[in-house]
Amino acid sequence: MDLPLKTKLMVFNAVLGGFLFGYDTGVMSGSLVKLSDDKKDWDLVDWKKELIVSAAIWACAVGAIISGTLNKFFGRKITMMAGGLVLTVASLIMAVAPNWQTLTFGRALDGIAIGFVSMTGPLYIAEQVPSNWRGPLTVCNQLMITIGILVGSIIAGLFEPVNEGWRWMLGLSCIPSTLMTVMFIVMPKSARWLYFTGQKEEAKRVLITLRGTNDVTDEINEIAEDYARMNENERIGGKGFQILVNIVRNRAVRRALILGMFLQLFQQLSGINSVMYYSGTILVMSGMDSNKAIWLASIVSVANVLFTFIGLFGVESLGRKILLFGSMIVMMIGLTFLGIAFILIDNSSKDIVTTGYMDDMCNKLTCYACVNVEGCNTCPSASDPNTQYCYDSTVYKDVSKICDGGSGMEFCKTSNSWLAVLGLTIYIMGFAPGMGPLPWTINSETFPNWARDTAMSITTCTNWICNGIISTTFLQLSNAAGPSGAFFTYCGVTFIGLIYFFVFLPETKGLSLEHTEELFNSSLTFIGFKQAKNKPKPAEN
């Protein structure tokens, strides 16, 4: 069945939230490199960079929690509009930030809004489209995230030569956020939310509009049956903290929630946002200058978009579990390749052959080891190209007389930098079709209506907390264990997740929202890739 134009416009507008999520991620990689070059007076040491990046991410966790309440009492439409409005304000604050503290505040405000739309967008789509379209159209949200990342990377490259171009990079997101907010004024509210708030006739009118037919009796009956299954305690007493108690008491929903949290946890602890937020920085670490690193990071973003199409078409034909499993295997190959690549880059790095112009902190044996210590820069000698210096850039401000080219560098030239680009690309080729979209797709279809808002809020919050852990620790982990150690760590975590999902993840392909959550009453484990039955036995408390 083809979708009416009204439904297509609704989906497009909802996935603009995904685009904004992606743009924020993609542009941050380039703007962070540009900030380091433009704002020397801000003294952007590693912890400040991590704070600027992670402020938005930790705030996203707060936004996800708030959005649960907003969704429950005001609906999906109002929550998306609120997110778009706050995003517009935040982008303008970042564009005019006079110091790093204001920029961090703008990033935090931006994060709260992203928390709103990242949770609500997939939920809105899943509740508004027919069950046979739910998987592909929910994956469309992930596709728009990847397109947003690509556009952000391209914008970062275009504004790299511009003085303080990072202001444009961060500020331009006000355009799509304003567009989304205005368009949502004419979008319908969620039919399921309307029904569950007593607006049954309005819910029916919305379904008739979105389906392009008056025959929506079957869908209305399914929603009504789900509503009827809720006992009086869940309808009347299931507010605030009480709904958490009900979730914990209900065996099926409790299992679904644990799985949903682990889906989001392993998505982030596999290192995806160290790759996306710090891709430019990773390429600088591998030996590229900042301009080339910003542009080559776009290759990773292109791969992200292209391979998301595999998820778009494979989510229904292959099924959720097989797609996720294959995705994680390729991710582990990419992470292993990255770890080995940085070992090779280190081994090919030029030795520091002089003890002149050094201090204890920067007394390193190789150029690569030098630049991976915060505050240490390197440069070839102006008098002898075979001599490589490593020095404390916070102490030695003027190195024009001793450095070839008159200044130091935060990277080491090596012939093996391409290995890092290839490793990042392989990793994204694995992540994009499976581990990227599927946690959102699966979570949007495994909870009953009475628990959906709260459970989705908890799983989304889990995503952002783990995202914040990765983004706050990547540079420090790279300094402590080296980039290779960081990537091998992410690979180990991904392997643990692979085993967990093989045992505990059911296949939800083709099931209605009203039946999917009942799977978790039928069995504790779902070893293998067997397709679940369409009519599991009724849920038990």
C-alpha positions as CSV (number, residue, x, y, z in Angstrom):
1,M,0.0,0.0,0.0
2,D,1.4,3.4,-1.0
3,L,1.3,6.2,1.5
4,P,-0.8,9.3,1.0
5,L,1.0,12.7,0.5
6,K,-0.1,13.9,3.9
7,T,1.6,10.9,5.5
8,K,4.8,11.4,3.5
9,L,4.9,15.0,4.6
10,M,4.4,14.0,8.2
11,V,7.2,11.5,8.0
12,F,9.5,14.1,6.3
13,N,8.9,16.7,9.0
14,A,9.4,14.2,11.8
15,V,12.7,13.0,10.4
16,L,14.0,16.6,10.3
17,G,14.6,16.1,14.0
18,G,16.9,13.2,13.0
19,F,18.7,15.6,10.5
20,L,19.3,18.1,13.2
21,F,20.6,15.4,15.5
22,G,23.0,14.3,12.7
23,Y,24.0,17.9,11.8
24,D,25.0,18.6,15.4
25,T,27.2,15.5,15.4
26,G,28.8,16.0,12.0
27,V,29.5,19.7,12.3
28,M,31.1,19.3,15.8
29,S,34.0,17.2,14.4
30,G,35.1,20.1,12.1
31,S,34.2,22.9,14.4
32,L,36.3,21.4,17.2
33,V,39.3,21.3,15.0
34,K,38.6,24.9,13.7
35,L,38.1,26.1,17.3
36,S,41.5,24.8,18.3
37,D,43.1,26.7,15.4
38,D,41.1,30.0,15.7
39,K,40.8,30.4,19.5
40,K,44.3,30.0,20.9
41,D,43.3,32.7,23.5
42,W,40.6,30.3,24.9
43,D,43.4,27.9,25.9
44,L,41.3,24.9,24.7
45,V,43.1,22.0,26.5
46,D,41.6,18.5,26.3
47,W,39.2,18.8,29.2
48,K,37.7,22.0,27.8
49,K,37.2,20.4,24.3
50,E,35.6,17.4,26.0
51,L,33.3,19.6,28.0
52,I,32.2,21.6,24.9
53,V,31.4,18.3,23.1
54,S,29.9,16.5,26.0
55,A,27.8,19.4,27.4
56,A,25.3,18.8,24.6
57,I,25.4,15.0,25.2
58,W,24.8,15.1,29.0
59,A,22.0,17.7,28.4
60,C,20.4,15.3,25.9
61,A,19.9,12.8,28.7
62,V,18.1,15.5,30.6
63,G,16.1,16.4,27.5
64,A,15.1,12.8,27.0
65,I,13.8,12.6,30.6
66,I,11.8,15.8,30.3
67,S,10.5,14.7,26.9
68,G,8.9,11.6,28.5
69,T,6.7,13.9,30.6
70,L,6.0,16.3,27.7
71,N,5.0,13.4,25.4
72,K,2.7,12.0,28.0
73,F,0.8,15.2,28.8
74,F,1.2,17.4,25.7
75,G,1.7,14.8,22.9
76,R,4.4,14.1,20.3
77,K,3.5,17.2,18.1
78,I,4.0,19.8,20.9
79,T,7.2,18.1,22.1
80,M,8.7,18.2,18.6
81,M,7.8,21.9,18.2
82,A,9.3,22.7,21.6
83,G,12.5,20.9,20.6
84,G,12.7,22.9,17.3
85,L,12.2,26.2,19.0
86,V,14.9,25.5,21.6
87,L,17.3,24.3,18.9
88,T,16.9,27.6,17.0
89,V,17.7,29.7,20.2
90,A,20.7,27.4,21.0
91,S,22.2,27.7,17.5
92,L,22.1,31.5,17.7
93,I,23.8,31.5,21.1
94,M,26.6,29.3,19.8
95,A,27.1,31.5,16.7
96,V,27.7,34.6,18.8
97,A,29.4,33.0,21.8
98,P,32.1,35.5,23.2
99,N,33.9,32.8,25.2
100,W,34.1,29.0,25.6
101,Q,31.8,29.1,28.6
102,T,28.9,30.7,26.6
103,L,29.6,28.2,23.8
104,T,29.3,25.4,26.3
105,F,26.0,26.8,27.6
106,G,24.7,27.0,24.0
107,R,25.8,23.4,23.5
108,A,23.9,22.3,26.6
109,L,20.7,24.1,25.5
110,D,21.2,22.5,22.1
111,G,21.5,19.1,23.8
112,I,18.2,19.4,25.7
113,A,16.4,20.1,22.4
114,I,18.1,17.2,20.7
115,G,17.0,15.0,23.6
116,F,13.4,16.0,22.8
117,V,13.5,15.3,19.1
118,S,15.7,12.2,19.3
119,M,13.2,10.4,21.4
120,T,10.0,11.8,20.0
121,G,10.7,11.6,16.3
122,P,10.9,7.8,16.0
123,L,8.0,7.4,18.4
124,Y,5.8,9.8,16.4
125,I,6.6,7.9,13.1
126,A,6.0,4.4,14.6
127,E,2.6,5.4,16.0
128,Q,1.4,7.1,12.8
129,V,2.3,4.7,10.0
130,P,1.0,1.2,9.1
131,S,2.8,-1.7,10.6
132,N,4.3,-2.9,7.3
133,W,5.9,0.6,6.8
134,R,7.0,1.1,10.4
135,G,10.4,-0.5,10.1
136,P,11.5,1.2,6.9
137,L,10.2,4.6,7.9
138,T,11.7,4.5,11.4
139,V,15.0,3.7,9.7
140,C,14.4,6.8,7.6
141,N,15.0,8.7,10.8
142,Q,18.4,7.2,11.0
143,L,19.0,7.9,7.3
144,M,18.3,11.6,8.0
145,I,20.7,11.5,10.9
146,T,23.4,10.2,8.6
147,I,22.5,12.9,5.9
148,G,22.7,15.5,8.7
149,I,26.1,14.2,9.6
150,L,27.2,14.4,6.0
151,V,25.9,17.9,5.5
152,G,27.5,19.0,8.8
153,S,30.9,17.6,7.6
154,I,30.5,19.4,4.2
155,I,29.6,22.7,5.9
156,A,32.6,22.3,8.2
157,G,34.9,21.8,5.2
158,L,33.4,24.9,3.4
159,F,33.8,27.2,6.3
160,E,37.3,25.9,7.4
161,P,39.1,28.6,5.4
162,V,36.8,31.3,6.9
163,N,38.0,33.2,10.0
164,E,36.0,32.0,12.9
165,G,34.1,29.8,10.5
166,W,33.0,27.6,13.4
167,R,30.4,30.2,14.2
168,W,28.8,29.6,10.9
169,M,29.1,25.9,11.3
170,L,27.2,25.9,14.5
171,G,24.8,28.7,13.8
172,L,23.4,27.5,10.5
173,S,21.4,24.7,12.2
174,C,18.8,27.4,13.0
175,I,17.5,27.1,9.4
176,P,16.2,23.5,9.5
177,S,15.1,23.8,13.2
178,T,12.9,26.8,12.3
179,L,11.5,25.0,9.3
180,M,10.6,21.9,11.4
181,T,8.9,24.0,14.0
182,V,6.8,25.9,11.5
183,M,5.8,22.8,9.6
184,F,4.7,21.0,12.7
185,I,2.0,23.6,13.2
186,V,0.0,21.9,10.4
187,M,1.0,18.3,11.3
188,P,-1.6,16.0,13.0
189,K,-1.2,14.8,16.5
190,S,-0.5,11.1,17.2
191,A,-3.6,9.0,16.7
192,R,-2.6,6.6,19.5
193,W,-1.9,9.5,21.9
194,L,-5.3,11.0,21.0
195,Y,-7.1,7.8,21.6
196,F,-5.4,7.2,25.0
197,T,-6.2,10.7,26.1
198,G,-9.9,10.2,25.4
199,Q,-10.0,12.0,22.0
200,K,-11.3,8.9,20.1
201,E,-13.1,10.6,17.3
202,E,-10.2,12.9,16.6
203,A,-7.9,9.8,16.6
204,K,-10.1,8.2,14.0
205,R,-10.1,11.4,11.8
206,V,-6.3,11.5,12.0
207,L,-6.0,7.8,10.8
208,I,-8.5,8.5,8.0
209,T,-6.4,11.4,6.8
210,L,-3.1,9.5,7.0
211,R,-4.4,6.3,5.4
212,G,-6.3,8.1,2.6
213,T,-9.3,5.8,3.3
214,N,-12.3,5.7,5.6
215,D,-11.7,2.0,6.4
216,V,-9.5,2.3,9.5
217,T,-11.7,0.0,11.6
218,D,-9.1,-2.7,12.1
219,E,-6.5,-0.2,13.4
220,I,-8.9,1.5,15.7
221,N,-9.9,-1.9,17.0
222,E,-6.3,-2.9,17.7
223,I,-5.7,0.4,19.6
224,A,-9.0,-0.2,21.5
225,E,-8.0,-3.7,22.4
226,D,-4.7,-2.5,23.7
227,Y,-6.4,0.2,25.7
228,A,-8.9,-2.3,27.1
229,R,-6.1,-4.6,28.3
230,M,-4.8,-1.9,30.7
231,N,-6.3,-2.4,34.1
232,E,-7.7,0.4,36.2
233,N,-4.5,0.8,38.2
234,E,-2.5,1.3,35.1
235,R,-4.9,3.9,33.7
236,I,-5.6,5.9,36.8
237,G,-2.6,5.1,39.1
238,G,0.0,4.9,36.4
239,K,1.3,8.5,36.7
240,G,4.6,9.8,37.7
241,F,6.6,7.4,39.9
242,Q,3.8,4.8,39.9
243,I,4.2,4.0,36.2
244,L,7.8,3.1,37.0
245,V,6.6,0.7,39.6
246,N,4.1,-0.8,37.1
247,I,6.9,-1.3,34.6
248,V,9.1,-3.1,37.1
249,R,6.2,-5.3,38.2
250,N,5.2,-6.3,34.7
251,R,7.4,-9.1,33.6
252,A,7.1,-8.5,29.8
253,V,7.7,-4.8,30.0
254,R,10.5,-5.1,32.4
255,R,12.4,-7.5,30.1
256,A,11.7,-5.2,27.1
257,L,13.1,-2.3,29.1
258,I,16.3,-4.1,30.0
259,L,16.8,-5.1,26.4
260,G,16.1,-1.6,25.2
261,M,18.6,-0.1,27.6
262,F,21.3,-2.6,26.6
263,L,20.6,-1.8,22.9
264,Q,21.3,1.9,23.5
265,L,24.2,1.1,25.9
266,F,26.1,-1.1,23.4
267,Q,25.3,1.3,20.5
268,Q,27.3,4.0,22.3
269,L,29.9,2.0,24.2
270,S,31.0,0.6,20.8
271,G,32.6,4.0,20.3
272,I,30.4,5.5,17.6
273,N,30.5,9.0,18.9
274,S,34.2,9.0,19.5
275,V,34.3,8.3,15.7
276,M,31.7,10.9,14.8
277,Y,32.5,13.8,17.2
278,Y,36.3,13.3,17.0
279,S,36.8,12.0,13.4
280,G,38.6,15.1,12.5
281,T,40.7,14.9,15.6
282,I,41.4,11.2,15.0
283,L,42.7,12.0,11.5
284,V,44.9,14.8,12.9
285,M,46.3,12.2,15.3
286,S,47.0,9.9,12.4
287,G,49.3,12.6,10.8
288,M,47.0,14.9,8.7
289,D,46.9,18.6,8.8
290,S,43.6,20.1,10.0
291,N,42.3,21.2,6.6
292,K,42.7,17.8,5.1
293,A,41.4,16.0,8.2
294,I,38.1,18.0,8.1
295,W,37.5,17.2,4.4
296,L,38.5,13.5,4.7
297,A,36.1,13.1,7.7
298,S,33.4,13.7,5.0
299,I,34.3,10.3,3.4
300,V,33.3,8.7,6.6
301,S,30.0,10.6,6.5
302,V,29.3,9.6,2.9
303,A,29.8,5.9,3.8
304,N,27.4,6.5,6.7
305,V,24.7,7.7,4.3
306,L,25.2,5.1,1.7
307,F,25.3,2.1,4.0
308,T,22.2,3.3,5.9
309,F,20.3,2.3,2.8
310,I,21.1,-1.3,3.5
311,G,19.3,-0.9,6.8
312,L,16.4,0.9,5.1
313,F,15.7,-2.0,2.8
314,G,17.0,-4.8,5.0
315,V,15.1,-4.1,8.2
316,E,12.0,-6.0,6.9
317,S,13.6,-8.4,4.4
318,L,16.5,-9.6,6.5
319,G,14.9,-8.9,9.9
320,R,16.1,-6.9,12.9
321,K,18.3,-9.5,14.5
322,I,20.3,-10.8,11.5
323,L,20.9,-7.2,10.4
324,L,22.1,-6.2,13.9
325,F,24.3,-9.2,14.1
326,G,26.0,-8.6,10.8
327,S,26.4,-4.9,11.6
328,M,28.3,-5.6,14.9
329,I,30.7,-8.1,13.2
330,V,31.7,-5.5,10.6
331,M,32.1,-2.9,13.4
332,M,34.5,-5.2,15.2
333,I,36.5,-5.6,12.1
334,G,36.7,-1.9,11.6
335,L,37.7,-1.2,15.3
336,T,40.4,-3.9,15.1
337,F,41.7,-2.4,11.9
338,L,41.8,1.1,13.5
339,G,43.8,-0.3,16.5
340,I,46.3,-2.0,14.2
341,A,46.4,1.1,12.0
342,F,47.5,3.3,14.9
343,I,50.1,0.8,15.9
344,L,51.6,0.9,12.4
345,I,51.3,4.8,12.3
346,D,53.2,4.9,15.6
347,N,55.9,2.5,14.3
348,S,56.4,4.6,11.2
349,S,56.6,7.9,13.2
350,K,59.9,9.7,13.1
351,D,62.1,9.4,16.2
352,I,62.8,12.5,18.3
353,V,66.6,12.6,17.7
354,T,67.6,15.5,19.8
355,T,67.3,16.2,23.5
356,G,67.6,19.9,22.9
357,Y,64.5,22.1,23.5
358,M,62.7,19.5,25.6
359,D,61.4,19.2,29.1
360,D,60.4,16.2,31.1
361,M,56.7,16.2,30.1
362,C,57.5,16.2,26.4
363,N,60.6,13.9,26.5
364,K,59.2,11.3,24.0
365,L,60.9,8.8,21.8
366,T,58.8,9.3,18.7
367,C,56.9,12.2,17.1
368,Y,53.6,10.3,17.4
369,A,54.1,9.7,21.2
370,C,55.0,13.4,21.5
371,V,51.8,14.8,20.0
372,N,49.6,12.4,21.9
373,V,50.5,14.2,25.2
374,E,48.4,17.2,25.9
375,G,50.4,20.4,25.5
376,C,53.2,18.8,23.5
377,N,53.9,19.9,19.9
378,T,56.5,18.8,17.4
379,C,58.3,20.4,14.5
380,P,61.3,19.6,12.3
381,S,64.4,21.6,13.0
382,A,64.9,24.7,10.8
383,S,68.7,23.9,10.5
384,D,68.5,20.1,10.2
385,P,65.5,18.3,8.6
386,N,66.5,15.0,10.1
387,T,66.1,16.5,13.6
388,Q,62.6,16.4,15.1
389,Y,61.8,18.5,18.2
390,C,59.2,17.7,20.9
391,Y,58.4,20.7,23.1
392,D,55.9,22.0,25.7
393,S,53.8,24.5,23.7
394,T,52.4,26.0,26.9
395,V,56.0,27.1,27.8
396,Y,57.6,27.7,24.5
397,K,55.3,30.2,22.7
398,D,57.7,31.4,20.0
399,V,59.5,28.6,18.1
400,S,60.0,30.5,14.9
401,K,63.8,30.4,15.1
402,I,64.1,26.7,15.7
403,C,61.2,25.2,13.8
404,D,61.1,24.7,10.0
405,G,58.2,26.7,8.8
406,G,58.2,28.9,11.9
407,S,55.7,27.0,14.0
408,G,55.0,23.7,15.6
409,M,52.4,21.1,14.7
410,E,49.9,18.9,16.6
411,F,50.4,16.1,14.2
412,C,53.1,13.9,12.7
413,K,53.6,13.4,9.0
414,T,53.5,9.8,8.1
415,S,52.7,7.7,4.9
416,N,50.2,5.6,6.8
417,S,47.5,8.1,7.6
418,W,45.3,6.6,5.0
419,L,44.9,3.5,7.2
420,A,42.9,5.6,9.7
421,V,40.5,6.8,7.0
422,L,40.0,3.2,5.8
423,G,39.5,1.9,9.4
424,L,36.9,4.6,10.2
425,T,35.1,3.9,6.9
426,I,34.9,0.1,7.6
427,Y,33.6,0.8,11.1
428,I,30.9,3.1,9.7
429,M,30.0,0.6,7.0
430,G,29.1,-1.8,9.8
431,F,27.4,0.7,12.1
432,A,25.2,2.5,9.6
433,P,22.8,-0.3,8.5
434,G,22.3,-2.0,11.8
435,M,23.6,-0.8,15.1
436,G,22.8,2.8,14.1
437,P,19.0,2.6,13.4
438,L,17.9,-0.7,15.1
439,P,18.0,0.3,18.8
440,W,15.6,3.1,17.9
441,T,13.4,0.9,15.7
442,I,13.2,-2.0,18.2
443,N,12.6,0.3,21.1
444,S,9.8,2.0,19.3
445,E,7.9,-1.3,18.8
446,T,8.4,-3.3,22.0
447,F,6.5,-1.3,24.7
448,P,2.7,-1.2,25.4
449,N,1.1,2.2,25.1
450,W,0.7,2.7,28.8
451,A,4.5,2.3,29.3
452,R,5.8,3.6,26.0
453,D,6.5,7.2,26.9
454,T,8.3,6.4,30.1
455,A,10.2,3.4,28.7
456,M,11.3,5.3,25.6
457,S,12.4,8.2,27.8
458,I,14.5,5.8,30.0
459,T,16.1,4.0,27.0
460,T,16.9,7.3,25.2
461,C,18.4,8.7,28.5
462,T,20.6,5.6,28.6
463,N,21.8,6.3,25.1
464,W,22.8,9.9,26.0
465,I,24.4,8.9,29.3
466,C,26.6,6.4,27.5
467,N,27.2,8.8,24.7
468,G,28.4,11.3,27.3
469,I,30.8,8.8,28.9
470,I,32.4,8.1,25.6
471,S,32.6,11.7,24.5
472,T,34.0,12.9,27.9
473,T,36.6,10.2,28.1
474,F,37.9,9.6,24.5
475,L,40.7,12.1,24.4
476,Q,41.9,11.1,27.9
477,L,41.6,7.4,27.1
478,S,43.6,8.0,23.9
479,N,46.3,9.8,25.9
480,A,46.4,7.1,28.5
481,A,46.2,4.0,26.3
482,G,46.9,5.4,22.9
483,P,44.3,5.5,20.1
484,S,45.0,1.9,19.4
485,G,44.2,0.9,23.0
486,A,40.9,3.0,22.9
487,F,39.7,1.2,19.7
488,F,40.6,-2.3,21.0
489,T,38.6,-1.5,24.1
490,Y,35.6,-0.5,22.0
491,C,36.0,-3.7,20.0
492,G,35.8,-5.8,23.2
493,V,32.7,-4.1,24.4
494,T,31.1,-4.7,21.0
495,F,31.8,-8.4,21.2
496,I,30.1,-8.6,24.6
497,G,27.1,-6.9,23.1
498,L,27.1,-9.3,20.2
499,I,26.8,-12.3,22.6
500,Y,24.1,-10.6,24.6
501,F,21.9,-9.9,21.6
502,F,22.3,-13.3,20.2
503,V,20.8,-14.8,23.4
504,F,18.2,-12.2,24.5
505,L,17.0,-10.3,21.4
506,P,13.8,-11.6,19.7
507,E,12.9,-11.0,16.1
508,T,10.1,-8.4,15.9
509,K,9.8,-8.1,12.1
510,G,6.2,-7.9,10.9
511,L,4.5,-7.7,14.3
512,S,2.0,-5.0,15.2
513,L,2.8,-2.7,18.1
514,E,0.0,-4.4,20.1
515,H,1.6,-7.8,19.8
516,T,5.3,-7.1,19.8
517,E,5.6,-6.4,23.6
518,E,3.9,-9.7,24.4
519,L,6.9,-11.6,23.1
520,F,8.7,-11.0,26.3
521,N,6.2,-13.1,28.2
522,S,6.8,-16.1,26.0
523,S,10.4,-16.8,26.8
524,L,13.4,-15.4,28.7
525,T,15.9,-16.1,25.9
526,F,15.7,-16.0,22.1
527,I,18.8,-17.8,21.0
528,G,19.3,-17.8,17.2
529,F,17.4,-16.0,14.5
530,K,14.0,-17.7,14.5
531,Q,11.1,-15.5,13.4
532,A,8.6,-14.8,16.2
533,K,5.0,-15.8,15.8
534,N,2.6,-13.1,15.0
535,K,0.3,-13.9,17.9
536,P,2.2,-14.6,21.1
537,K,0.3,-15.6,24.1
538,P,-1.3,-12.8,26.1
539,A,0.9,-10.8,28.5
540,E,1.0,-11.6,32.1
541,N,1.7,-9.4,35.1
